[in-house]
Amino acid sequence: MNSANSAAVVVGVDGSEPSLRAVRLAAAEAARRHRPLRVVHGFIWPLLHVPVSPAPDAPAGGGLRHQAEELVAAAVAEAEATVPGLTISGEIIDGEAAAVLVGESPTAALIVLGDRGLGGFTSLVVGSVAVQVAAYADCPVLVARGVEHPGEPVLVGLDGSPASRLAAEFAAETAVARDAPLLAVHAYRHPPSTRPGDMQPLVYDAEQLHHEEDQVLAESLTGLAERHPELRLTRRAVRGRAGAVLAEASRSAQLVVVGGQGRGQVSGLLLGSVSQSVLHHAHCPVAVVRAPR
């Protein structure tokens, strides 16, 4: 995440209701983090060689470019109404939405977007733009979905991987900014293999396994309380599939945070199976934290 004081929270908009929900979430998050808010619209039509200005005989105020200006202005107004006094700017950038937002990410504190936008297939739980940005962005990505539950904890899923440690740090910062407790969850299923191709033992001590997995969780949280002394932290090791465990726990969370790629993921994947599962099935907003490329 860009640590410069000038780094903005960036929200992608397209005029849809999900993107307006993202604007409200982004404005609140920018205020909590003492950051400016930047409203961005990816304007794809010039890339498709579609005329964007009104026809010569058309009424004034027509054309695709003017429509884009209006939707950005509406999003800025929505943000101003959500957090009066917040520093807000808006910009139209020629390009496809996901590419534009990924292009913003190296200098952004956070990217926020809706779970689905205009033109999304109704059968998709989470739109392709949200998945692409979560997979490629160089800063944390917050997807506005489900329902926030004020007063409930910020939830973070950890597996001991470097990515999950980044997720823990982001989750702690977020919990402190929201004055919320942090619930750290580690899901496990079997004793871990020590080498590729190892067979899983048929008999093992369940209590000992739980203790060992709880230690994995504790190690992921090393130093967090010292860096954030005001943090109210609870940890929980749970047996089960990580995606399902986190989705169920998100029913009583205000936000769920996951690493972009965890332990045991195929190295070529930019977005791990657990983070994808949580993006599609969580009942509250989801933040995905990846290591910068």
Backbone bond lengths (Angstrom), bond angles and torsions (degrees), N, CA, C in turn:
res aa  C-N    CA-C-N  psi(-1)  N-CA   C-N-CA  omega(-1)  CA-C   N-CA-C  phi
1 M - - - 1.454 - - 1.516 109.37 -
2 N 1.341 116.53 137.72 1.451 121.44 177.59 1.513 109.34 -67.03
3 S 1.331 116.89 125.15 1.454 120.74 -174.74 1.516 112.75 -98.24
4 A 1.332 118.19 -2.21 1.458 119.77 179.26 1.523 109.77 -62.80
5 N 1.341 114.87 142.76 1.466 118.87 -177.32 1.514 112.25 -62.13
6 S 1.342 116.86 -24.98 1.457 119.69 -177.54 1.518 113.20 -84.62
7 A 1.341 118.22 -8.27 1.466 120.26 -178.01 1.518 110.10 -62.48
8 A 1.311 115.98 129.72 1.461 121.39 -175.16 1.513 111.92 -95.33
9 V 1.315 115.25 158.17 1.457 121.52 162.60 1.527 105.44 -81.21
10 V 1.324 116.91 125.92 1.464 122.42 -176.62 1.519 108.64 -108.40
11 V 1.324 117.02 130.96 1.458 120.45 177.10 1.520 109.50 -121.73
12 G 1.328 115.91 131.55 1.452 121.48 177.70 1.520 110.89 -89.85
13 V 1.337 116.72 133.79 1.467 120.98 -177.07 1.521 110.75 -129.80
14 D 1.336 114.78 150.02 1.460 119.99 175.91 1.532 111.87 -141.36
15 G 1.333 116.65 10.61 1.454 120.35 179.12 1.509 114.97 89.47
16 S 1.319 117.95 -5.09 1.467 121.36 -179.92 1.522 110.42 -81.35
17 E 1.318 116.63 162.92 1.465 120.62 176.87 1.528 111.92 -63.69
18 P 1.362 119.35 -41.16 1.464 117.23 175.42 1.523 113.35 -58.26
19 S 1.338 117.42 -35.73 1.456 118.32 -179.53 1.527 111.18 -72.18
20 L 1.322 118.10 -29.87 1.465 120.05 175.34 1.528 110.96 -70.87
21 R 1.344 117.11 -34.43 1.463 119.29 172.72 1.520 109.83 -62.79
22 A 1.341 115.81 -39.49 1.462 119.93 177.63 1.527 110.73 -63.40
23 V 1.316 117.71 -37.99 1.469 121.11 178.32 1.522 110.68 -61.26
24 R 1.319 116.76 -44.26 1.469 119.70 -179.80 1.530 110.85 -65.00
25 L 1.327 116.15 -41.73 1.456 120.30 178.23 1.528 110.47 -65.45
26 A 1.333 117.01 -42.43 1.460 121.42 -179.01 1.519 111.49 -65.40
27 A 1.333 117.10 -39.82 1.464 120.21 179.54 1.525 110.41 -63.29
28 A 1.320 116.62 -44.34 1.465 120.21 178.83 1.524 110.98 -63.77
29 E 1.340 116.58 -40.47 1.459 120.31 -179.18 1.527 111.15 -68.41
30 A 1.338 117.16 -39.24 1.459 120.74 177.59 1.529 110.68 -62.25
31 A 1.319 116.35 -41.34 1.467 120.04 179.05 1.523 110.49 -64.43
32 R 1.329 117.70 -43.18 1.467 120.59 179.73 1.531 111.56 -62.33
33 R 1.320 116.50 -36.04 1.460 121.48 -175.84 1.526 112.54 -93.13
34 H 1.342 116.13 0.59 1.473 121.35 -179.84 1.527 110.41 58.06
35 R 1.328 114.59 47.35 1.460 122.16 179.95 1.527 109.75 -120.21
36 P 1.342 117.39 153.78 1.460 118.78 169.12 1.522 110.07 -72.57
37 L 1.324 115.72 162.97 1.463 121.73 177.68 1.519 108.99 -112.83
38 R 1.311 116.01 133.94 1.467 122.26 178.88 1.523 108.38 -119.31
39 V 1.314 116.66 118.03 1.465 123.19 179.56 1.529 108.00 -95.54
40 V 1.337 116.21 124.32 1.462 120.73 -174.02 1.527 109.96 -127.64
41 H 1.336 115.06 137.09 1.470 120.79 174.21 1.519 108.97 -122.51
42 G 1.333 116.81 124.22 1.459 121.73 174.99 1.518 109.44 -80.75
43 F 1.327 116.74 114.79 1.467 123.16 -174.24 1.528 108.74 -101.67
44 I 1.318 116.07 98.22 1.466 120.87 -169.39 1.526 114.29 -82.80
45 W 1.337 117.79 -19.84 1.466 120.24 -168.81 1.529 114.63 -59.94
46 P 1.329 120.31 -38.80 1.479 117.37 177.89 1.525 112.69 -60.48
47 L 1.343 118.11 -32.15 1.460 120.99 178.93 1.528 111.04 -66.51
48 L 1.338 116.48 -26.57 1.461 121.69 -179.89 1.524 111.94 -94.31
49 H 1.356 115.93 6.37 1.463 122.64 178.70 1.531 112.05 59.47
50 V 1.334 114.50 35.60 1.463 120.71 176.47 1.529 108.25 -93.95
51 P 1.339 118.70 132.25 1.477 119.80 177.63 1.524 110.56 -58.66
52 V 1.336 116.82 132.10 1.465 120.12 -176.80 1.516 112.71 -110.80
53 S 1.321 117.20 -10.08 1.457 120.75 177.75 1.525 109.23 -95.14
54 P 1.341 118.44 155.85 1.463 119.69 179.04 1.523 111.45 -65.28
55 A 1.314 116.15 149.51 1.461 120.94 176.39 1.531 109.52 -62.90
56 P 1.330 117.26 154.01 1.471 120.29 -176.56 1.523 114.15 -53.62
57 D 1.344 118.10 -34.99 1.451 120.89 -177.64 1.532 112.88 -98.18
58 A 1.353 116.83 9.24 1.471 120.46 -178.46 1.525 110.06 -83.24
59 P 1.354 117.30 156.80 1.463 120.61 177.32 1.533 110.97 -62.19
60 A 1.320 116.48 152.11 1.470 121.02 177.53 1.526 109.82 -60.96
61 G 1.302 116.02 145.74 1.463 119.20 178.39 1.509 113.39 88.50
62 G 1.320 118.07 8.29 1.454 120.65 179.08 1.519 110.71 -94.29
63 G 1.323 115.60 -175.94 1.456 121.12 176.50 1.515 112.68 95.40
64 L 1.334 114.84 154.33 1.456 120.93 -176.54 1.529 112.44 -66.14
65 R 1.338 117.28 -36.90 1.459 119.89 179.50 1.525 110.69 -62.74
66 H 1.312 116.54 -41.18 1.469 119.76 179.19 1.527 110.55 -66.04
67 Q 1.329 117.86 -38.61 1.459 120.79 177.32 1.535 110.44 -61.36
68 A 1.336 115.81 -40.95 1.458 119.58 178.65 1.527 111.02 -64.50
69 E 1.326 116.83 -40.65 1.471 120.62 177.59 1.525 110.89 -61.24
70 E 1.335 115.86 -39.47 1.467 119.88 -179.74 1.528 111.38 -67.04
71 L 1.322 117.98 -41.27 1.468 118.81 -177.50 1.529 110.88 -70.52
72 V 1.338 117.56 -33.75 1.463 119.44 175.59 1.527 109.81 -67.77
73 A 1.328 117.04 -42.06 1.466 120.39 178.10 1.523 110.94 -61.42
74 A 1.328 116.88 -39.63 1.468 120.59 178.96 1.531 110.37 -65.71
75 A 1.330 117.09 -38.92 1.456 120.21 179.24 1.529 110.97 -67.67
76 V 1.327 117.39 -40.68 1.463 120.98 176.77 1.525 110.15 -61.37
77 A 1.344 116.99 -42.75 1.463 121.01 178.44 1.529 110.92 -63.22
78 E 1.325 117.24 -38.44 1.462 121.31 177.99 1.527 110.35 -63.28
79 A 1.328 116.40 -41.93 1.464 120.41 178.52 1.521 110.94 -65.88
80 E 1.318 117.25 -41.93 1.465 120.91 179.55 1.524 111.11 -63.37
81 A 1.328 116.22 -37.07 1.461 119.89 178.06 1.522 111.26 -70.57
82 T 1.320 116.78 -31.61 1.469 120.91 -179.42 1.521 111.07 -73.07
83 V 1.328 116.76 -44.21 1.477 121.78 -179.47 1.522 108.13 -133.77
84 P 1.324 118.19 86.93 1.460 120.04 178.42 1.529 111.12 -58.49
85 G 1.333 115.49 137.87 1.459 120.14 178.44 1.517 114.62 90.02
86 L 1.336 118.19 -7.68 1.461 121.19 178.71 1.533 109.87 -69.24
87 T 1.321 117.28 139.82 1.466 121.35 175.78 1.522 109.10 -75.02
88 I 1.338 116.17 117.54 1.465 121.58 -172.76 1.522 109.73 -132.41
89 S 1.329 115.90 137.27 1.459 121.19 171.98 1.513 108.75 -131.47
90 G 1.326 116.09 158.09 1.458 120.86 178.78 1.515 110.74 -133.51
91 E 1.332 116.22 145.67 1.458 119.42 -179.15 1.520 110.58 -150.22
92 I 1.325 115.19 143.44 1.458 122.52 171.89 1.518 106.99 -101.72
93 I 1.332 116.75 126.97 1.461 121.52 -178.80 1.528 108.42 -122.69
94 D 1.312 116.11 124.93 1.460 119.66 178.85 1.525 110.06 -63.76
95 G 1.336 116.49 127.36 1.452 120.80 178.33 1.512 111.29 147.46
96 E 1.322 115.71 167.89 1.466 121.71 177.03 1.526 108.97 -72.45
97 A 1.328 116.98 145.78 1.466 121.54 -168.97 1.522 113.36 -55.69
98 A 1.325 117.79 -49.74 1.461 120.24 -177.24 1.523 110.92 -63.32
99 A 1.335 117.29 -43.14 1.457 120.79 -179.79 1.523 111.27 -64.04
100 V 1.309 117.15 -39.38 1.469 120.96 178.97 1.527 110.54 -63.43
101 L 1.330 117.33 -45.40 1.463 120.28 -177.97 1.524 111.43 -69.26
102 V 1.326 117.58 -39.61 1.466 120.06 175.77 1.529 109.41 -62.42
103 G 1.330 117.22 -37.92 1.458 121.13 177.14 1.518 112.97 -63.84
104 E 1.324 117.17 -28.56 1.463 121.79 177.63 1.525 112.09 -77.48
105 S 1.328 117.41 -22.78 1.461 121.27 -166.61 1.529 116.29 -64.80
106 P 1.343 121.26 -33.41 1.469 118.13 -178.38 1.525 114.11 -61.85
107 T 1.320 117.77 -25.97 1.469 120.31 -178.98 1.522 112.42 -111.06
108 A 1.320 118.24 10.00 1.466 121.98 -178.53 1.521 110.80 -99.17
109 A 1.325 116.11 150.89 1.463 120.64 172.07 1.520 110.60 -78.86
110 L 1.338 116.39 -31.00 1.463 122.49 -174.45 1.514 107.70 -166.22
111 I 1.334 117.22 140.52 1.464 122.68 171.87 1.527 107.53 -106.49
112 V 1.327 116.85 132.48 1.462 122.12 178.34 1.520 108.21 -123.26
113 L 1.320 117.50 137.56 1.457 120.97 176.15 1.517 109.95 -154.64
114 G 1.328 114.93 163.93 1.456 119.73 179.50 1.518 111.21 -77.66
115 D 1.336 115.36 162.26 1.460 119.00 -179.32 1.521 112.44 -72.01
116 R 1.332 117.06 -27.01 1.460 121.21 176.32 1.511 108.37 -147.51
117 G 1.338 116.20 151.14 1.458 119.99 -179.44 1.506 112.11 -125.60
118 L 1.336 115.40 -169.20 1.453 120.84 176.89 1.518 109.30 -63.71
119 G 1.299 116.11 138.75 1.454 119.59 178.47 1.507 114.53 84.06
120 G 1.340 117.63 -1.75 1.460 120.19 179.15 1.523 110.40 -73.37
121 F 1.312 116.34 148.30 1.457 120.11 177.75 1.518 109.18 -70.85
122 T 1.320 117.15 133.35 1.461 120.53 -175.81 1.521 112.27 -64.36
123 S 1.341 117.28 -21.91 1.464 119.36 -179.30 1.526 112.61 -79.03
124 L 1.336 117.86 -13.86 1.460 120.60 -179.19 1.512 110.64 -81.09
125 V 1.336 116.24 129.31 1.458 120.00 177.13 1.523 109.78 -71.39
126 V 1.316 116.51 -44.23 1.455 122.39 175.31 1.517 107.82 -125.67
127 G 1.332 116.77 132.96 1.445 120.71 -175.73 1.510 113.83 -69.10
128 S 1.329 115.49 161.54 1.461 120.94 -177.01 1.521 112.01 -65.19
129 V 1.331 118.41 -32.11 1.465 120.27 179.97 1.525 110.08 -62.94
130 A 1.336 117.14 -45.71 1.464 120.58 179.75 1.523 110.94 -61.08
131 V 1.322 117.76 -42.96 1.462 121.34 -179.13 1.530 110.29 -66.31
132 Q 1.333 117.53 -43.69 1.465 120.62 -179.50 1.522 111.63 -64.01
133 V 1.323 116.81 -44.02 1.462 119.45 -178.76 1.526 110.15 -66.16
134 A 1.334 117.33 -41.68 1.466 120.19 177.52 1.520 111.49 -61.51
135 A 1.333 117.58 -32.36 1.462 121.85 -177.46 1.519 113.32 -79.35
136 Y 1.334 117.83 -28.79 1.465 119.88 -170.52 1.534 115.06 -116.26
137 A 1.315 119.02 -14.66 1.466 120.28 -174.10 1.522 111.92 -66.64
138 D 1.319 116.02 148.52 1.460 122.67 178.75 1.521 112.84 -94.77
139 C 1.315 117.55 13.30 1.460 122.20 174.81 1.526 107.42 -140.53
140 P 1.326 118.93 167.93 1.467 119.50 176.83 1.528 111.47 -58.72
141 V 1.327 115.33 146.50 1.467 122.50 -179.95 1.516 108.58 -120.88
142 L 1.326 115.94 128.66 1.459 122.19 -179.52 1.522 108.61 -113.38
143 V 1.330 115.91 119.98 1.467 121.73 -178.66 1.520 108.71 -104.73
144 A 1.336 115.58 121.04 1.461 121.61 -179.47 1.521 109.04 -79.64
145 R 1.326 116.21 107.43 1.455 121.42 178.84 1.516 108.28 -148.44
146 G 1.305 117.07 164.17 1.456 120.83 176.96 1.525 111.97 62.63
147 V 1.323 114.79 -149.04 1.465 121.87 -175.54 1.520 109.36 -128.67
148 E 1.326 116.53 130.24 1.461 119.49 172.62 1.526 108.51 -74.16
149 H 1.309 116.61 145.93 1.460 121.54 178.84 1.525 108.56 -120.40
150 P 1.328 117.90 88.58 1.468 120.63 -178.27 1.527 110.95 -56.41
151 G 1.309 115.35 139.95 1.459 120.20 -179.58 1.514 113.29 91.56
152 E 1.343 116.80 -17.90 1.462 120.63 177.39 1.534 109.12 -86.86
153 P 1.314 117.82 166.91 1.469 119.35 -176.22 1.517 113.80 -74.91
154 V 1.330 114.78 161.40 1.458 121.65 161.39 1.528 105.65 -79.80
155 L 1.318 116.51 131.71 1.457 122.98 -176.52 1.518 109.20 -107.61
156 V 1.333 117.51 133.60 1.459 120.61 175.73 1.522 109.29 -130.01
157 G 1.326 115.51 133.95 1.455 121.13 176.50 1.519 110.48 -96.40
158 L 1.332 116.65 128.10 1.462 121.98 -175.09 1.519 110.79 -127.93
159 D 1.348 116.09 144.90 1.466 119.86 178.50 1.521 112.60 -135.04
160 G 1.322 117.64 9.53 1.454 120.62 179.47 1.513 114.58 88.25
161 S 1.331 118.44 -3.32 1.460 121.88 179.70 1.526 110.52 -79.77
162 P 1.345 117.83 161.34 1.473 119.71 174.89 1.521 112.69 -56.48
163 A 1.336 117.43 -38.08 1.460 120.39 179.81 1.520 111.05 -63.37
164 S 1.329 117.12 -37.16 1.456 118.84 -178.75 1.529 111.49 -72.18
165 R 1.341 117.33 -26.64 1.460 119.45 175.47 1.525 110.64 -67.96
166 L 1.343 116.06 -39.10 1.463 119.47 174.37 1.524 110.38 -62.95
167 A 1.326 116.14 -40.17 1.463 120.30 178.21 1.522 110.78 -63.14
168 A 1.339 117.31 -39.37 1.466 120.70 179.66 1.525 110.88 -63.06
169 E 1.331 116.86 -41.71 1.470 120.30 -179.78 1.527 110.41 -65.09
170 F 1.327 116.55 -45.51 1.465 120.15 178.66 1.524 110.62 -62.52
171 A 1.331 116.97 -42.63 1.461 120.79 -179.54 1.520 111.19 -63.66
172 A 1.343 117.01 -39.55 1.462 120.21 178.88 1.525 110.66 -64.61
173 E 1.338 116.86 -45.58 1.463 120.49 177.48 1.531 110.75 -58.67
174 T 1.326 115.50 -42.21 1.462 120.56 -178.56 1.521 111.12 -67.41
175 A 1.322 117.55 -43.41 1.462 121.02 179.45 1.520 110.90 -62.19
176 V 1.324 117.14 -42.41 1.471 120.46 178.73 1.525 110.26 -64.33
177 A 1.336 116.93 -43.58 1.465 120.41 179.58 1.520 111.59 -62.84
178 R 1.328 116.99 -31.67 1.469 121.05 -179.64 1.524 112.59 -92.93
179 D 1.336 117.20 -0.24 1.464 121.81 -174.77 1.526 110.15 52.47
180 A 1.326 114.88 46.20 1.466 121.79 -177.82 1.524 109.17 -120.62
181 P 1.321 117.63 152.63 1.469 119.75 172.52 1.522 110.18 -70.06
182 L 1.325 116.25 158.00 1.460 122.39 176.76 1.521 108.86 -113.19
183 L 1.325 115.71 125.81 1.458 121.75 175.64 1.520 108.06 -108.67
184 A 1.336 116.85 113.98 1.459 122.45 178.92 1.522 109.14 -98.53
185 V 1.317 117.03 123.05 1.467 122.52 -175.88 1.523 109.93 -119.35
186 H 1.313 115.78 133.43 1.472 122.11 173.99 1.525 107.48 -122.14
187 A 1.331 116.48 118.76 1.465 121.44 179.03 1.519 109.30 -100.49
188 Y 1.312 116.37 139.02 1.460 120.97 179.49 1.525 108.55 -141.50
189 R 1.336 116.30 159.81 1.462 120.01 -178.33 1.522 112.49 -124.56
190 H 1.343 118.06 -46.59 1.459 122.36 -174.73 1.518 109.06 -136.58
191 P 1.310 117.78 166.55 1.465 118.96 170.69 1.519 109.62 -57.63
192 P 1.324 118.15 136.32 1.476 119.67 -178.10 1.521 111.61 -68.87
193 S 1.343 116.41 146.19 1.461 121.33 173.12 1.524 108.83 -77.06
194 T 1.311 116.66 141.99 1.459 119.91 179.71 1.516 112.61 -90.13
195 R 1.357 117.37 -23.85 1.455 121.03 178.97 1.528 108.72 -141.14
196 P 1.344 116.57 153.45 1.471 119.20 176.62 1.525 110.73 -56.08
197 G 1.323 115.97 134.35 1.455 120.80 178.14 1.506 114.38 88.50
198 D 1.340 118.30 -4.88 1.462 120.46 178.64 1.523 110.38 -63.70
199 M 1.302 116.48 142.67 1.461 121.76 174.79 1.519 109.48 -81.91
200 Q 1.344 115.99 143.74 1.457 119.79 174.37 1.522 108.94 -74.41
201 P 1.332 117.83 135.67 1.472 118.67 178.64 1.516 111.24 -65.35
202 L 1.349 114.66 141.39 1.462 119.50 179.90 1.526 111.28 -77.79
203 V 1.312 117.48 -27.53 1.458 121.95 -178.86 1.524 108.44 -125.88
204 Y 1.317 116.44 130.51 1.458 120.30 177.83 1.528 108.27 -154.99
205 D 1.307 114.82 163.70 1.463 122.02 -178.36 1.525 108.51 -87.12
206 A 1.334 117.42 111.07 1.463 121.48 -176.47 1.521 111.76 -62.07
207 E 1.326 116.24 -39.39 1.470 119.25 -179.48 1.531 110.40 -67.36
208 Q 1.321 116.89 -41.41 1.459 120.40 177.74 1.528 110.61 -64.86
209 L 1.328 116.08 -40.26 1.460 119.95 177.75 1.524 110.71 -60.42
210 H 1.333 116.84 -45.28 1.467 120.60 178.97 1.524 110.14 -59.47
211 H 1.325 116.67 -42.93 1.464 120.22 179.76 1.526 110.31 -62.00
212 E 1.329 117.31 -43.55 1.461 120.91 -178.73 1.530 110.97 -65.01
213 E 1.325 116.29 -41.13 1.459 119.32 179.98 1.530 111.34 -70.55
214 D 1.324 117.14 -33.06 1.462 120.31 174.58 1.523 110.52 -63.75
215 Q 1.320 117.11 -33.71 1.462 120.88 177.14 1.532 110.95 -68.68
216 V 1.334 117.06 -36.53 1.467 120.63 174.23 1.520 109.62 -58.06
217 L 1.323 115.68 -43.64 1.462 121.11 179.15 1.528 110.86 -64.82
218 A 1.316 116.44 -44.97 1.467 120.28 -179.34 1.522 111.11 -60.41
219 E 1.345 116.69 -40.07 1.455 120.53 179.72 1.528 111.73 -66.44
220 S 1.327 116.82 -32.65 1.467 120.33 177.19 1.521 111.87 -66.36
221 L 1.329 116.12 -22.08 1.468 121.35 -176.60 1.525 112.61 -101.59
222 T 1.337 116.41 6.19 1.464 120.30 -176.83 1.527 111.20 -57.03
223 G 1.318 115.86 128.02 1.456 122.00 176.73 1.513 115.31 83.53
224 L 1.349 117.73 -8.86 1.459 120.45 -175.60 1.530 111.52 -65.18
225 A 1.325 116.99 -44.78 1.468 120.73 -179.52 1.527 111.25 -65.17
226 E 1.341 117.24 -35.58 1.465 119.87 178.46 1.526 111.02 -68.25
227 R 1.323 117.65 -38.57 1.467 120.91 179.63 1.515 111.90 -74.57
228 H 1.335 116.30 -25.95 1.476 120.88 -178.95 1.525 108.43 -131.55
229 P 1.341 117.89 75.87 1.471 120.66 -173.15 1.527 113.71 -61.71
230 E 1.336 117.46 -22.44 1.459 119.87 -179.86 1.524 112.79 -85.52
231 L 1.329 117.17 -1.35 1.457 121.77 -176.24 1.524 111.43 -71.12
232 R 1.334 115.83 133.49 1.473 122.02 173.26 1.533 107.06 -100.42
233 L 1.317 116.06 105.66 1.459 121.53 -168.62 1.524 111.73 -116.18
234 T 1.329 114.98 133.01 1.462 122.36 172.37 1.518 107.72 -127.72
235 R 1.337 117.01 139.55 1.458 119.22 177.30 1.523 109.94 -119.94
236 R 1.350 114.62 150.68 1.460 119.56 -176.12 1.529 109.44 -149.14
237 A 1.318 116.73 118.38 1.472 121.85 173.24 1.526 107.33 -94.32
238 V 1.323 116.46 127.47 1.468 121.69 -172.62 1.527 109.13 -130.05
239 R 1.305 116.85 134.62 1.461 119.93 176.38 1.522 109.63 -82.02
240 G 1.329 116.10 128.07 1.457 120.51 179.58 1.519 110.40 152.32
241 R 1.322 116.10 174.63 1.463 121.06 176.82 1.522 109.20 -71.36
242 A 1.326 116.67 132.37 1.461 120.65 -172.17 1.527 112.19 -58.38
243 G 1.329 117.52 -46.48 1.456 119.86 -178.19 1.520 112.39 -59.73
244 A 1.338 115.89 -44.81 1.471 120.26 -179.24 1.520 111.41 -68.88
245 V 1.338 117.07 -40.19 1.468 120.84 179.49 1.527 110.60 -61.84
246 L 1.335 116.72 -45.63 1.466 120.40 -178.02 1.527 111.24 -70.33
247 A 1.321 117.07 -38.27 1.472 119.42 178.07 1.522 110.73 -62.43
248 E 1.321 117.22 -42.03 1.461 120.30 179.10 1.531 110.52 -66.57
249 A 1.332 117.10 -43.37 1.470 120.46 -179.86 1.521 111.67 -65.83
250 S 1.340 117.45 -25.81 1.466 120.86 -178.91 1.520 112.94 -68.91
251 R 1.343 116.95 -12.85 1.473 119.35 177.40 1.531 111.46 -61.94
252 S 1.321 116.56 -26.03 1.463 120.00 -179.92 1.530 109.74 -125.74
253 A 1.340 115.78 47.22 1.463 121.86 177.04 1.520 108.60 -133.92
254 Q 1.330 116.24 154.28 1.462 118.62 176.21 1.524 111.90 -91.13
255 L 1.323 116.32 -15.28 1.449 122.10 179.11 1.518 107.47 -166.04
256 V 1.350 116.78 143.94 1.461 120.36 174.22 1.522 107.82 -119.86
257 V 1.322 116.36 134.78 1.462 122.96 -177.71 1.529 109.08 -116.99
258 V 1.326 116.50 132.74 1.463 121.29 177.42 1.518 109.42 -134.98
259 G 1.338 116.07 154.32 1.450 121.09 172.02 1.513 110.03 -76.72
260 G 1.321 116.42 152.06 1.459 119.78 -177.98 1.517 112.88 -66.42
261 Q 1.321 117.03 -32.89 1.459 120.55 179.84 1.514 107.85 -149.59
262 G 1.309 116.79 130.33 1.456 120.34 -173.38 1.506 114.08 -111.23
263 R 1.314 115.14 -169.71 1.459 122.99 -179.73 1.522 110.20 -63.58
264 G 1.314 115.82 133.31 1.461 119.96 176.40 1.517 114.28 85.84
265 Q 1.345 118.11 -0.30 1.459 119.41 178.90 1.523 109.94 -77.89
266 V 1.333 116.15 151.60 1.460 121.16 175.91 1.527 108.02 -64.48
267 S 1.326 117.02 129.45 1.458 120.70 -170.69 1.522 113.15 -61.71
268 G 1.335 118.34 -25.74 1.457 120.11 -178.60 1.517 114.05 -77.69
269 L 1.316 117.14 -13.14 1.458 119.86 -178.57 1.520 110.11 -78.32
270 L 1.344 115.89 132.72 1.459 119.77 178.33 1.516 111.65 -85.62
271 L 1.315 116.92 -22.18 1.457 121.14 177.66 1.515 107.52 -133.77
272 G 1.334 117.16 119.67 1.446 121.54 -174.56 1.515 113.21 -70.47
273 S 1.323 115.82 165.13 1.460 121.25 -176.82 1.526 111.66 -66.23
274 V 1.333 117.72 -35.02 1.468 119.57 -179.94 1.518 110.43 -67.89
275 S 1.332 117.43 -46.26 1.456 119.70 179.93 1.526 110.99 -63.95
276 Q 1.334 117.47 -37.69 1.464 119.60 176.57 1.526 110.65 -64.66
277 S 1.335 116.50 -42.60 1.461 120.18 179.48 1.524 111.01 -61.16
278 V 1.330 116.92 -44.05 1.465 120.20 -179.89 1.524 110.49 -66.36
279 L 1.332 117.56 -41.14 1.467 120.15 177.07 1.524 111.61 -55.88
280 H 1.323 116.51 -38.18 1.470 120.42 -175.73 1.518 113.73 -85.65
281 H 1.327 118.75 -23.23 1.461 119.44 -169.85 1.532 115.47 -123.38
282 A 1.321 118.73 -4.76 1.465 119.86 -179.31 1.526 110.75 -66.11
283 H 1.318 114.72 153.62 1.472 121.27 -179.00 1.526 112.10 -101.55
284 C 1.332 117.41 9.14 1.458 122.26 178.90 1.531 107.24 -146.62
285 P 1.340 118.54 173.34 1.459 119.61 177.67 1.519 113.04 -55.50
286 V 1.341 115.59 150.11 1.469 122.17 -175.63 1.523 109.69 -123.70
287 A 1.327 117.10 131.70 1.459 122.32 172.02 1.514 108.82 -109.89
288 V 1.336 116.27 130.91 1.458 122.57 176.99 1.526 107.99 -112.39
289 V 1.324 115.51 126.53 1.465 121.64 -176.38 1.517 108.72 -117.87
290 R 1.324 116.74 116.56 1.463 122.29 178.93 1.513 109.82 -112.96
291 A 1.327 115.84 154.35 1.456 120.30 171.59 1.521 108.13 -70.59
292 P 1.348 119.04 134.86 1.463 120.70 177.82 1.518 111.00 -57.15
293 R 1.338 116.48 145.56 1.465 120.35 -179.84 1.516 110.27 -74.86
